[in-house]
């Protein structure tokens, strides 16, 4: 029996990881633009530059690919949100924490658009088994925002006359759909994030008018 040198094994593992990531990237793009039912394993394989049969070396089924694309669409955004909030000083206001979360959510949405848009567009089309699994990931992210808003409410920084679930659904829903209309040629991401945050916090009316 021939034993591969460790360098060869590492190289093979790296190549397999690269191929796997390329498959996910192309799958996200195809799912975003064509939907779940119209996207086939052969199309994903062709786009990723691999043989149709060899895709099973990396994934057991289209549903498994779908699950990873959907999960990645959420985890990318969630990680960006947590990173920005956790980077703030311990005495940061809840307004600053929510603003950091908004900026992180937008960054994840807009810098990984195929994954995040696919997550939004195909969720209603996917098999029940895949939906049930992905609900856990979605719920965890929603719970994170609920805790953030609950803390802001308890501190007196959040308005008391609106339900927390409605606030979270409105804010996250509005942020999610920016991936469909954001145009980087109209200005920097930082300016865009500041404008969105200002609208969320202060609305669209001037404060000196009734």
C-alpha positions in Angstrom: 0.0 0.0 0.0 1.3 3.5 -0.9 1.0 6.1 1.8 0.7 9.7 0.6 3.2 12.2 2.1 1.5 14.5 4.6 2.0 17.5 2.2 0.1 15.6 -0.5 -2.7 14.8 2.0 -2.9 18.5 3.1 -2.9 19.6 -0.6 -5.7 17.2 -1.4 -7.7 18.4 1.6 -7.2 22.0 0.6 -8.3 21.3 -2.9 -11.4 19.4 -1.7 -12.3 22.4 0.6 -11.8 24.8 -2.3 -14.0 22.7 -4.6 -16.7 22.4 -1.9 -16.7 26.2 -1.4 -16.9 26.8 -5.1 -19.9 24.5 -5.4 -21.6 26.4 -2.6 -20.9 29.7 -4.2 -22.3 28.6 -7.6 -25.3 27.0 -5.9 -26.1 30.2 -4.1 -25.9 32.2 -7.3 -28.1 29.7 -9.2 -30.6 29.4 -6.3 -30.8 33.2 -6.0 -31.6 33.7 -9.7 -33.5 30.5 -10.6 -35.1 29.2 -7.4 -34.9 25.8 -5.8 -37.0 23.7 -8.2 -35.3 25.1 -11.3 -31.8 24.6 -10.1 -30.4 21.1 -10.8 -27.3 19.3 -9.5 -25.9 19.2 -13.0 -26.2 22.9 -13.4 -24.5 23.5 -10.1 -21.7 21.0 -11.1 -21.2 22.6 -14.5 -21.1 26.1 -13.0 -18.5 25.0 -10.4 -16.4 23.2 -13.1 -16.8 19.7 -11.7 -18.2 16.5 -13.1 -21.9 15.9 -12.2 -21.1 12.6 -10.6 -18.2 13.9 -8.5 -20.4 16.4 -6.7 -21.6 13.5 -4.5 -18.0 13.4 -3.2 -18.7 16.7 -1.4 -22.5 16.6 -0.9 -25.1 13.8 -0.5 -27.9 15.7 -2.3 -29.2 19.0 -3.6 -31.1 19.4 -0.3 -27.8 19.2 1.6 -26.3 21.9 -0.6 -29.4 24.0 -0.1 -29.2 23.6 3.7 -25.6 24.8 3.7 -26.3 27.8 1.5 -29.3 28.8 3.6 -27.3 28.4 6.9 -24.4 30.3 5.5 -26.6 33.1 4.5 -27.7 33.5 8.1 -24.4 32.8 9.9 -22.4 35.3 7.8 -24.9 38.0 8.8 -25.1 36.9 12.4 -21.3 36.8 12.8 -20.9 40.3 11.3 -23.6 41.6 13.8 -22.0 40.0 16.8 -18.5 41.1 15.9 -19.5 44.7 15.6 -21.6 44.8 18.8 -18.9 42.9 20.9 -16.3 45.4 19.7 -18.1 48.2 21.4 -17.1 49.3 24.9 -18.9 47.8 27.8 -20.7 51.1 28.6 -21.9 51.6 25.0 -25.5 52.8 24.8 -28.2 50.5 23.4 -28.7 52.9 20.5 -25.0 52.4 19.6 -25.3 48.6 19.9 -28.4 48.5 17.7 -26.7 50.8 15.2 -23.7 48.5 15.2 -26.0 45.5 14.6 -27.7 47.3 11.7 -24.4 48.0 10.1 -23.2 44.4 10.6 -26.4 43.0 9.2 -26.2 45.3 6.1 -22.5 44.4 5.6 -23.2 40.7 5.7 -26.2 41.0 3.4 -24.5 43.2 0.8 -21.0 41.6 0.7 -22.4 38.0 0.4 -25.4 38.8 -1.7 -25.8 35.5 -3.4 -26.0 33.6 -0.1 -28.2 36.1 1.7 -30.5 36.7 -1.3 -30.9 33.0 -1.9 -31.8 32.6 1.8 -34.6 35.2 1.4 -35.9 34.1 -2.1 -36.0 30.3 -1.9 -37.0 29.7 1.8 -40.7 29.4 0.8 -39.9 26.9 -2.0 -37.8 24.4 -0.1 -38.8 20.9 1.2 -40.3 20.8 4.7 -37.4 18.8 6.1 -34.9 21.5 5.0 -37.2 24.3 6.2 -37.5 22.7 9.6 -33.8 22.4 10.0 -33.1 25.9 8.9 -35.8 27.3 11.2 -33.4 26.6 14.1 -30.7 28.8 12.6 -33.2 31.5 11.8 -34.8 31.4 15.3 -31.4 31.7 17.0 -30.7 34.9 15.0 -34.1 36.3 15.7 -33.6 35.6 19.4 -30.4 37.5 19.4 -32.1 40.6 18.1 -35.0 40.1 20.5 -32.6 40.1 23.5 -30.9 43.2 22.1 -34.3 45.1 21.8 -35.5 43.8 25.2 -32.3 45.2 26.9 -32.8 48.5 25.1 -36.5 48.6 26.3 -35.5 47.8 29.8 -32.9 50.6 29.8 -35.6 53.1 28.6 -33.9 53.7 25.3 -36.6 52.0 23.2 -40.1 53.3 22.7 -42.6 51.5 25.0 -45.7 51.6 22.7 -44.7 49.1 20.1 -44.3 45.3 20.5 -40.7 44.0 20.3 -41.6 41.3 17.8 -43.0 43.9 15.5 -39.9 46.1 15.9 -37.6 43.2 15.1 -39.7 42.0 12.1 -39.9 45.5 10.7 -36.2 46.3 11.1 -34.8 42.9 9.9 -37.3 42.7 7.1 -36.4 46.2 5.8 -32.6 45.4 6.1 -33.0 42.1 4.3 -34.4 43.5 1.1 -31.7 46.1 0.7 -29.7 43.3 -1.0 -32.2 43.5 -3.9 -31.9 47.2 -4.6 -28.6 48.5 -3.1 -26.3 50.1 -5.7 -22.7 50.7 -4.6 -22.2 53.2 -7.4 -24.5 55.6 -5.5 -22.1 56.1 -2.6 -20.0 54.3 -0.1 -21.3 51.4 2.1 -20.6 53.5 5.2 -22.8 56.4 4.0 -25.5 53.9 3.0 -25.4 52.2 6.4 -25.6 55.6 8.2 -28.6 56.7 6.2 -30.5 53.4 6.8 -29.7 53.6 10.6 -30.9 57.2 10.7 -34.2 56.2 9.1 -34.7 53.3 11.5 -34.0 55.5 14.5 -35.5 58.9 13.5 -38.0 58.1 10.8 -38.4 60.3 7.7 -40.1 63.4 9.1 -38.3 66.4 10.6 -38.7 66.7 14.3 -39.8 70.3 14.3 -43.0 69.5 12.4 -46.2 67.9 13.7 
